[in-house]
Amino acid sequence: MAPKKRVCLIHTGGTIGMKPTPYGYAPAPGYMAEALAGLPELSDPAMPQYDLVEYQPLLDSSYMAAPQWNRIARDIRDRYQDYDGFVVLHGTDTMAYTASALSFMLEGLAKPVILTGSQIPFCRIRSDARDNLICAMLLAAGEPEPVPEVCLWFGGKLLRGNRATKVSADHLIAFDSPNCPHLARDGVRITIYREQLRPPGKALKLQEFGSPRIAVLKVFPGIQFDLFEKIMTPDLRGLVLEAFGAGNIPANEGGLARLLDRARENGTILVVCTQCLKGSAAIGQYETSRPLREMGAVCGWDMTAEAAVAKLYYLLSQDLPTAQVKSLMEQNLRGELSGP
Ligand code: ASP
């Protein structure tokens, strides 16, 4: 008999393992091990063996940031040879950011890293945790076939991690990847869309994130850019601008020009993404994006804001010349963008 597949479950926190408290749901240390031990499905011969690594402290995913991403990535790297794949249990609120970050940090990945969680805690009768967890574990074990990517499994869909975005605060199908076909879906059996998968990497290389100063600015009708001039310091290394439609932005009486001048003087990299859920920014398509083009802003194409943030962290954490960071921002590194 073939040896059982081995999966490492990394429990970082999130609703999946929370319990009710007088102040609302909160992480419950030790509870996940108990919940898993009480799940008879996990002893089914079809299921992989697993080890649980529980973080201390367990976090609501609002607290996730570069230090936590580094820890998850290091834990995967350190255990990489011991397991067939990894499941990261995570809060849904920032799961798409963490999935994006891990996809950049884990260069050369050849094993599945599947993020999942739930909208209803495990301890509740109607919880979606059980299904999400079981399918994520099977996928991490390479069933029905290996998916050598950082992915997000939720509500019966497997999404490329750096294309995913949370689309519902309360629906059990909470995520989608509007600009990228799903990688697999649930049904009578799990169907993998093999043609959508990226090829496995050759050797895992970890790039940890530092803490470069970056920001996100969502443009809205009537935006007074002068309000944001104070953040345009030489410290600010990158700014994701969530622009209208194809990358359009109102000039608003010179306010935009001053902001762009500051960015240019300070060497701040501007990345223009679209606010639309689907489709792509395309700087230069409309006259309203001309100032961005003239100041040398980078086009984020169809990247999610989550992926753009993670990619800025990734590139700015390396000692790369600005021109190279700008050029790499527009290139497809991990399947995060479709390009022009
Ligand atoms: N606030 C929770 C978190 O992101 C929400 C969830 O897990 O669904 O940690």
Boltz pocket constraint, residues with backbone or C-beta under 6 A from the ligand:
constraints:
  - pocket:
      binder: B
      contacts: [[A, 13], [A, 14], [A, 15], [A, 16], [A, 59], [A, 60], [A, 61], [A, 62], [A, 90], [A, 91], [A, 92], [A, 93], [A, 94], [A, 117], [A, 118], [A, 119]]
      max_distance: 6.0
